[in-house]
């Protein structure tokens, strides 16, 4: 029996948009350069927002 496993959401996102992680990395560099709080409660909001 051949069981099929669905790819994770991250695999699907990066397959559909290979530059997604590069844009995320740049977004964090930009936030750090702007002095945004990357270690505090702000990150909860950033990480919970859609793509």
C-alpha positions in Angstrom: 0.0 0.0 0.0 1.4 3.4 -1.0 0.4 6.0 1.6 0.4 9.6 0.3 1.5 12.3 2.7 0.3 15.9 2.1 3.2 18.4 2.1 3.2 20.8 5.0 1.9 24.3 4.7 5.5 25.6 4.7 6.5 23.2 1.8 3.4 24.4 -0.1 4.2 28.1 0.5 7.8 27.8 -0.5 7.0 25.7 -3.6 4.4 28.2 -4.8 6.7 31.2 -3.8 10.4 30.4 -3.6 11.3 33.9 -2.5 9.0 33.8 0.5 11.7 33.1 3.0 14.0 35.7 1.5 11.3 38.3 1.9 10.7 37.3 5.5 14.4 37.5 6.3 14.5 41.0 4.7 11.4 42.1 6.6 13.2 41.1 9.9 16.3 43.0 8.8 14.3 46.0 8.0 12.4 45.8 11.4 15.8 45.5 13.2 17.2 48.5 11.3 14.1 50.5 12.2 14.7 49.7 15.9 11.6 47.5 16.2 11.3 45.2 19.2 12.3 41.8 17.8 12.5 40.0 21.1 9.4 41.2 22.9 5.6 40.9 22.7 5.7 42.5 19.2 6.9 39.2 17.8 3.7 37.5 18.8 1.9 39.8 16.4 4.5 39.5 13.7 4.6 35.7 13.8 0.9 35.2 13.9 0.1 37.3 10.9 -0.7 35.6 7.6 2.2 35.1 5.1 
